[in-house]
Amino acid sequence: MNGVIIACRDAGMGEKLAQVVSSSGIRVLGTVTKGASALHLASRFSGEGGVLLCTYAMSDMTVMELFQIRPEHFEMVVLLTARQRAMVRGEGMICLDVPLNRRDLIETLALLLERGWHGHKPKQQEQRPAPRSKADSDLIFRAKALLMERNNMTEPEAHRFMQKKSMDTGDSLVAVAEKILNGVL
């Protein structure tokens, strides 16, 4: 995740929050007083995600309105008084009590930024192997057939045998099939 956007009606309080957050090593993407500005800033970083750190109300909307229209890659942490907490309902919104405990704030932000949006670590780009050529598929099929005939295996047993050999030796499935057909395995 990218960092934290601070949305607070009181610009002075927003700046103080930004100092606390940035002094702990967490990246502050910006400090704004309007929900619309927070949304605009979040849209610039929506591919990477982040955290919206908000007070109950900004100058143009409440935290509930912002929560409903925020980019999905952004978690929300809301700073609330006990009275405001009774008015806020939102699954997925993390509420911290004011007066604020600095340690709780930093640990919460760090955890959210570390684990990625919506509680999941960001997926690594899946690398799929290139599709097998017809010749390679035929080679694997013939090796399986030989194992089935020679060792009295079923097709799934022969496939599993070849996979295990591939993993044990670090060879590709095609290389294992060649070894079987050449009598090496």
KELO-999723 format. One line per field, with one value per residue: x, y, z of N, C-alpha, C in turn; residue number from 0. Coordinates in steps of 0.001 Angstrom, whole numbers, plus 524288, in hexadecimal, padded with zeros to 5 digits. Example, Ala and Ser with C-alpha at 12.3 -4.5 7.8 and 13.67 -1.06 7.14 Angstrom:
n.X = 83386,83232
n.Y = 7E9C6,7F736
n.Z = 81E78,81BA8
ca.X = 8300C,83566
ca.Y = 7EE6C,7FBDC
ca.Z = 81E78,81BE4
c.X = 83390,83264
c.Y = 7F31C,8001E
c.Z = 81E78,81EBE
fiti = 0,1
END
This chain:
n.X = 80348,8010C,8010C,7FCB1,7F167,7ED3D,7E1A9,7DB66,7D33D,7D74A,7E216,7EB63,7EB7B,7EC06,7F613,7FC18,7F9D6,7FE4E,808E4,80AB4,808B1,80FCF,81947,81A8F,81DD1,816AF,8111F,80B51,801A5,7FC0B,7F57C,7E8F7,7DD51,7D399,7CA3C,7C8E4,7D278,7D8BE,7D4FF,7D7EE,7E2DA,7E456,7E110,7E958,7F09A,7EBFB,7EE6C,7F61F,7F275,7EFA4,7EE37,7E392,7E38A,7DB39,7D377,7C6F9,7C0CF,7C2B4,7C4B4,7BD56,7B7D9,7B359,7B9EA,7B4B4,7B022,7B928,7BD9C,7B6CE,7B8A4,7C321,7CF3D,7D0CC,7DA4A,7DDB9,7DED9,7D7D2,7DA48,7D4EF,7D426,7CDDC,7C515,7BEDA,7B440,7B2DD,7B55C,7AC8A,7A648,7AAED,7AB45,7B0A0,7B506,7C1A1,7C626,7CF71,7CF84,7D4FB,7D6B6,7D53D,7DA32,7E618,7EE53,7FB04,80191,7FA50,7F5C0,7FE4B,80153,7F82C,7F754,800CB,7FF48,7F6B0,7FAEE,802F7,7FE23,7F7EB,7ECD0,7DFB1,7E21A,7E863,7F42B,7FAC6,7F92F,802F0,8080F,8036B,80ABA,80923,80C20,8103B,8073B,80774,80DBC,80871,80EE2,8149E,80C68,80939,81236,8124F,808E6,80B60,81364,80DE1,80715,80E4E,8120A,808AE,806FF,81074,8120B,808A2,801A6,7F788,7F21B,7F1A9,7F8E4,8021C,8037C,804D2,80E01,81504,8146E,81864,822A6,8261B,825B9,82CBE,8363D,83747,835D2,82EAE,82180,82117,82BAA,82CC0,825B1,82B0A,833D6,82F15,82B43,834BA,838C5,83E70,8399D
n.Y = 7FB66,80910,812D9,81C96,8246B,82FD9,834A7,83F03,84803,8506C,856EF,8589E,85075,84849,849D4,847F7,83D6E,83990,83B82,834CC,82B04,82AC1,82BCB,82228,81C4F,819B1,81BC9,82793,82B0D,833E2,83EF8,84309,84B31,84969,83FCF,83DD4,840CE,8394E,83067,832B7,832C4,8287B,8232C,824C0,81DF7,81469,80AD5,80676,80746,80A27,81109,81808,8216B,826CB,830DA,8321A,8393A,8401A,84C3B,84BCF,84253,836FF,82CB0,8236F,824F0,82628,81C50,815D2,8187E,817C0,813CF,80648,801E3,806AD,806DA,80ACB,8129E,817D6,822AB,8246E,82A4A,82596,827C2,82983,81FBB,819AA,81CCB,8193F,80F6D,8052B,7FACC,7F662,7FFA7,80554,80967,812AD,81770,82494,82C34,829E7,81ED3,81E84,815F3,80DDC,811F2,8123F,80798,8031E,807E9,80480,7F9AA,7F8BC,7FCEB,7F5FB,7EC27,7ED7F,7F147,7EF58,7E784,7DFF5,7DAEF,7E108,7DB22,7D3D9,7D565,7CBDF,7C22F,7BB75,7AFB9,7AEB1,7A9EB,79C37,79654,78EBB,78645,78544,782D7,7794A,77367,772F1,76D9B,763D9,7606D,75F5E,75750,74F34,74DE6,74AAC,74128,73B6C,73C0C,739C4,74207,74B72,755D9,75F90,75CD6,75B5D,7656E,76AFF,7664D,769C7,774A0,77544,7719B,7798E,78226,77EAF,77DCD,7874C,78850,78B0B,786DF,782F0,78055,7784E,77131,76ECF,769B7,760F0,75BEE,759C4,75260,75527,757AE
n.Z = 80000,7FE4F,804AE,80E0A,80E18,813A0,81879,81D5E,823B0,8295E,8262B,82BAD,83303,82C06,827DA,830CF,83271,8294E,82B45,833C0,82F2C,82688,82BDC,82FFA,827F5,8207C,81437,81094,8084A,8068C,80C68,80EEB,80F59,80B9F,807C3,7FD34,7F924,7FDD2,7F8C9,7EE72,7EF58,7F2C4,7E9E4,7E345,7E738,7E6D8,7E227,7E83E,7F22E,7FFDF,80C08,8111B,81A37,822CA,828E8,82F70,82987,81DB9,816F1,80F07,80F09,81658,81D4F,81B51,81193,80B85,80D03,8076D,7FD05,7FB1D,7F4AE,7F20B,7F4BE,7FD79,80AED,81687,8215F,82C51,8349B,8403E,84993,8554F,85491,849BA,845F7,847A5,83F8A,83697,82D89,82728,82098,81F91,82150,8293B,8360A,83E73,84B45,84FD9,859FA,8534A,852E3,85028,84DE5,84BB7,842AA,83B71,83B2E,8373A,82D41,828CA,82899,821BC,8188C,816C6,81531,80C9D,80464,808EF,81016,80B99,806EA,7FC80,7F026,7EA13,7DD5C,7D573,7CFAD,7C4F7,7BEAE,7B159,7A7D5,7A535,79A5B,78FBC,78D75,796DD,79DD1,79980,79B5F,7A65B,7A7C3,7A313,7A9BC,7B30F,7B005,7AE88,7B8CD,7BD78,7B87D,7BA36,7C532,7C96B,7CC20,7CED9,7C6F0,7CCD2,7D4BF,7CF13,7CB14,7D46C,7D80D,7D06C,7D221,7DC5D,7DADC,7D465,7DB47,7E2FB,7DD8A,7D8AB,7CE6A,7C29B,7BFBA,7B5C3,7B3FE,7BB46,7B6FA,7ADAC,7B1EB,7B636,7AD45,7A856,7AE85,7B746,7C084
ca.X = 80000,803FA,801C2,7F828,7EF19,7EAB6,7DD3B,7D9CA,7D101,7DAED,7E719,7EF8C,7EB7D,7EDEC,7FBC6,7FE59,7F973,8022D,80E0E,80B00,808EF,814B3,81DC7,81B08,81FBE,81267,810A5,80682,800B0,7F9E7,7F1F1,7E4CC,7D8F5,7CEB3,7C9B2,7C9B0,7D823,7DAC6,7D39C,7DB36,7E81C,7E423,7E09A,7EE97,7F399,7E85E,7F0C6,7F95D,7EF72,7F19F,7EA9D,7E150,7E336,7D763,7D04D,7C17C,7BEC2,7C609,7C1A7,7B92F,7B502,7B495,7BD0F,7B149,7AFB7,7BE40,7BE49,7B3A8,7BA79,7C8DB,7D14A,7D0D1,7DF8A,7DF0A,7DC8E,7D697,7DB00,7D1FA,7D509,7C8A3,7C3CD,7BB0F,7AF22,7B2EA,7B5A5,7A72D,7A3DD,7ADD8,7AAC1,7B2E3,7B85B,7C667,7C83A,7D20A,7CEA8,7D875,7D47C,7D7C4,7DF95,7E8C5,7F315,7FEA8,80366,7F5FF,7F533,802AD,80109,7F3C1,7F8C4,804FE,7FCF9,7F38B,7FE57,80612,7FB20,7F53C,7E763,7DBAB,7E410,7EB31,7F922,7FA2B,7FAA6,80775,8069C,803D3,80D91,80748,80FA3,80E24,80480,80AD1,80D0C,8060E,81315,815B6,807E0,80981,8168F,81074,804E7,80E01,81633,809E5,80543,81265,811E3,803E4,807B3,81508,811C5,8033B,7FF9C,7F31D,7F3D6,7F303,7FDAB,8067B,80432,806F5,8136A,81820,814AE,81BF5,827F7,8273D,826D4,8316D,83AF4,8376B,8351A,82958,81E77,822AA,830C4,82BC0,82344,82F3F,836FE,82C03,82B1A,83A01,83A3A,841AC,8364C
ca.Y = 80000,80DC0,81675,81E7B,8297E,831CE,8381C,84134,84D3E,85419,85674,85849,84B22,84506,84A60,84537,837D1,8386D,83B63,83000,8268D,82AC3,82B0B,81C87,819D3,81872,81FBC,82AA5,82C8C,83928,84084,84623,84C86,847FF,83A71,83DB8,84103,8342F,82CD5,8340C,830F0,822BA,82135,824DF,81994,81004,805E6,8045E,80742,80CEF,811C1,81D31,82286,82AFF,8321E,8310C,83C8D,843A2,850F4,84B03,83D61,833F5,8280C,81F61,82605,82506,816A6,81361,819B1,8177D,80FB0,8015A,80083,809D1,805BC,80FA0,812F8,81C79,8247E,825D9,82AC4,82197,8295E,828A8,81A1B,817A6,81E3E,81702,809CF,803B5,7F648,7F76F,804A4,804A9,80E10,81387,81B53,8298E,82D87,825F2,81C61,81EA8,8109D,80B0F,81408,81090,801E9,80207,8097B,8010E,7F491,7F92B,7FDC8,7F144,7E7AC,7EEA2,7F2DF,7EB9E,7E33C,7DC19,7DC9A,7E195,7D675,7D431,7D443,7C64C,7C0E4,7B684,7ADD5,7AEEF,7A50F,7982C,7952E,7899B,7825D,78469,78016,773DF,770F5,771E6,76985,75EDA,75EE2,75D6C,75241,74B71,74CDC,747C0,73BD5,738F7,73BEC,738AD,746B7,74E21,75ACC,7635C,75B2D,75C73,76B22,76C8A,76472,76D5F,779AD,774C4,7716D,77ED4,78573,77CBD,77EB7,78CA2,7880C,78BFA,78225,78106,77DD1,77360,76DB0,76CFC,765F2,75C11,7596E,7581E,74E43,7572E,7574E
ca.Z = 80000,7FD35,80900,810E4,80CE1,8185D,8174C,82262,8230A,82BC2,82373,82F9E,8350C,827C2,82796,83558,83147,82539,82DC6,836DB,82B95,82380,82F58,8310F,8233B,81CED,81022,81061,802D7,80689,81095,80C90,812D6,80908,80601,7F783,7F848,7FF57,7F485,7E9F6,7F08A,7F2DE,7E486,7E0FA,7E94D,7E76F,7E07F,7EC70,7F706,80460,81068,8120B,81FC7,822D6,82D75,82E4C,82556,81AD1,815FB,80B2B,80FB0,81B03,81C60,81921,80BF1,8093A,80D2F,80356,7F7B8,7FAD5,7F147,7F4EB,7F679,80208,8100D,81963,82703,82DD9,839ED,8421C,84F17,856DC,85281,84411,84500,84789,83A91,83234,82C97,82223,820CA,81CAB,82318,82E3E,8393D,842E3,84ED8,850FA,858C0,8504A,854C6,84BB2,84CB4,8492B,83D64,8382B,83A74,833C5,827F1,826E9,82770,81CFD,8140E,815F0,8134D,807B7,804D8,80A86,81328,8088E,804A2,7F6E2,7ED37,7E6A3,7D7FD,7D480,7CAF7,7C2D4,7BA95,7AC09,7A694,7A2EC,794BF,78EAF,78DD2,79C6C,7A000,797A4,79E25,7ABAB,7A74C,7A1FD,7AE7C,7B6B5,7ADFF,7AFA3,7BE75,7BE92,7B685,7BC9B,7CAED,7CAE1,7CEBD,7CC67,7C498,7D0E4,7D76D,7CB86,7CAF5,7D981,7D80C,7CD2E,7D4D1,7E0CB,7D8B9,7D283,7DFDB,7E59B,7DA66,7D6A3,7C8C0,7C0CB,7BECC,7B09A,7B499,7BDFE,7B31F,7AA3A,7B4D0,7B6A3,7A816,7A707,7B238,7BB8F,7C539
c.X = 80371,80506,7FC92,7F684,7EC2F,7E68B,7DAE3,7D7CC,7D4BD,7E059,7EBA6,7EFFB,7ED81,7F3D0,7FE71,7FE39,7FD91,807A7,80EC9,80BC6,80E2B,8197B,81E84,81CDB,81B86,811B8,80B51,805E9,7FE7E,7F658,7EDFB,7E08D,7D3AD,7CEC5,7CAB5,7CF87,7DAAA,7D9B3,7D707,7E0BF,7E84D,7E3D2,7E5E6,7F1E4,7F05D,7EAAF,7F3E7,7F66F,7F21B,7ED89,7E8B9,7E0BD,7DFD5,7D54D,7CA9A,7BF69,7C328,7C2A7,7BD2A,7B62D,7B68D,7B7CE,7B9C3,7B0AF,7B4D5,7BF23,7BB71,7B5D6,7C068,7CA93,7D1F0,7D62F,7E147,7DBF9,7DB46,7D792,7D893,7D307,7CFE9,7C87D,7BFD3,7B5A7,7AEBC,7B2DE,7B036,7A484,7A669,7AD19,7AD0F,7B681,7BD1E,7C8DB,7CA9E,7D19A,7D284,7D642,7D7E4,7D679,7E294,7EDA0,7F6AD,80057,7FF28,7F564,7F96F,80276,7FC96,7F51C,7FCE3,802C6,7F9D8,7F6ED,80191,802E4,7F83D,7EF7E,7E3D1,7DDE8,7E721,7F05B,7F85F,7FC0B,7FF7D,80584,80780,806BD,80BC0,80B13,80CFF,80B57,8083D,809B3,80A90,80A24,81458,81143,807ED,80DCD,814E2,80C6F,8076B,810F6,8125D,80809,80947,8127A,80D20,80498,80BEB,81464,80C44,800DC,7FAAC,7F52B,7F50D,7F7FE,80277,8079A,806B2,80CB9,816E3,818A6,81898,8219F,829A9,828B2,82BE4,8366D,83B85,836EE,82F76,826A4,81FF0,827EB,83031,82963,8276A,83296,8342E,82C16,8307C,83C06,83DAC,83EAC,832AE
c.Y = 804D4,81138,8183B,823D4,82B29,835B6,839F2,846C2,85174,85349,855E8,852CE,84755,84534,84797,83F4D,8363F,83816,8365E,82B48,82667,829F8,82550,81985,81847,81D06,8226D,82CA3,8320C,83A07,84441,8474C,84AF9,84244,839F6,83DD4,83BD1,8302D,82DBE,831F2,82AF8,8207D,82130,82035,8149B,80ACD,8034C,8041C,80A49,80D38,81762,81DC0,8275D,82C25,83170,8343A,83FAA,84867,85015,845E2,83ABB,82F36,823A4,82020,824A3,81F1E,813F9,81441,81984,81356,80AAB,7FFCC,803AB,80808,80AF3,80EE3,81823,81DB5,826BB,826AD,82681,822DC,82861,822DC,817B2,818C9,81BA7,81121,808AE,7FF19,7F765,7FCA2,803BE,809C1,80E31,817FF,8202E,82AC3,828C4,823F0,81BDC,8192D,80D7D,80CD4,811E5,80AB0,8006D,80353,805CF,7FBB2,7F4B9,7F9D6,7F8EE,7ECF2,7E8B8,7EFC1,7EE47,7E6CE,7DF1D,7DE53,7DD27,7DCB5,7D793,7D322,7CE7B,7C563,7BB8A,7B4C2,7AE48,7A9C7,7A130,79785,78FBE,78550,78125,7816B,77A56,770DC,76F6E,76D7A,7642A,75CE3,75CC9,75809,74DFE,749FA,74983,7420A,738F0,73829,73AF1,73D34,7488D,7532D,75EDF,761E3,75C55,76250,76D04,76AEE,76846,772BB,7797C,77498,776CE,78266,783CD,77E14,78455,78CD0,78958,786BF,77FB1,77E2C,77888,76F6A,76B7E,768DA,760B4,7592C,7576E,753E7,75005,756DF,752A9
c.Z = 80000,801EC,80B2A,80EDF,811C3,816C5,81C75,82187,82503,82958,82749,831DF,830E1,82751,82C1E,8347E,82D3C,82792,830E1,8334A,828B9,826FB,830C9,82C3D,81F59,81927,81063,80ACD,80269,80B2B,80E3A,81094,8108C,80763,80031,7F637,7F9B0,7FB08,7EFBA,7EABC,7F080,7ED5D,7E1C5,7E2AA,7E99C,7E5BA,7E4CE,7F194,7FB59,80898,81070,817F0,8205F,8284B,82BD1,829B7,822DB,81996,81225,80BB0,814BF,8196C,81A00,81338,80926,808F2,808A1,7FDDC,7F71B,7F6E7,7F469,7F6F3,7FB40,806CD,81294,81F2A,8289A,83390,83BFA,847F8,85055,854A2,84C96,842BD,84496,8424F,835DC,83204,8273B,822C0,81D69,81E24,8287E,83144,83DC1,84627,84F4F,856AD,856C8,85313,8500A,84A09,849E3,84381,839CC,8372D,836C2,82E21,825A7,8256D,82260,81823,812CD,81368,80E45,80890,80604,80D2B,81046,806D0,7FECB,7F417,7E9FA,7E120,7D70F,7CF68,7C92F,7BE9F,7B541,7AAE8,7A3F6,79D25,79441,78F45,7938F,79F09,79E6D,79A7C,7A3B0,7AB98,7A67F,7A6C9,7B296,7B50E,7AF28,7B56F,7BFDE,7BCF6,7B998,7C27E,7CCF2,7CE0A,7CBFB,7CA17,7C8CA,7D3DF,7D415,7CB50,7D00A,7D9E1,7D507,7CFC2,7D947,7DEF4,7D6CD,7D70C,7E286,7E2AB,7D889,7D0C0,7C762,7C006,7B98B,7B100,7B75F,7BA32,7AF6A,7ACE4,7B556,7B16E,7A674,7AAC6,7B6A6,7C0B0,7C4C9
fiti = 0,1,2,3,4,5,6,7,8,9,10,11,12,13,14,15,16,17,18,19,20,21,22,23,24,25,26,27,28,29,30,31,32,33,34,35,36,37,38,39,40,41,42,43,44,45,46,47,48,49,50,51,52,53,54,55,56,57,58,59,60,61,62,63,64,65,66,67,68,69,70,71,72,73,74,75,76,77,78,79,80,81,82,83,84,85,86,87,88,89,90,91,92,93,94,95,96,97,98,99,100,101,102,103,104,105,106,107,108,109,110,111,112,113,114,115,116,117,118,119,120,121,122,123,124,125,126,127,128,129,130,131,132,133,134,135,136,137,138,139,140,141,142,143,144,145,146,147,148,149,150,151,152,153,154,155,156,157,158,159,160,161,162,163,164,165,166,167,168,169,170,171,172,173,174,175,176,177,178,179,180,181,182,183,184
END
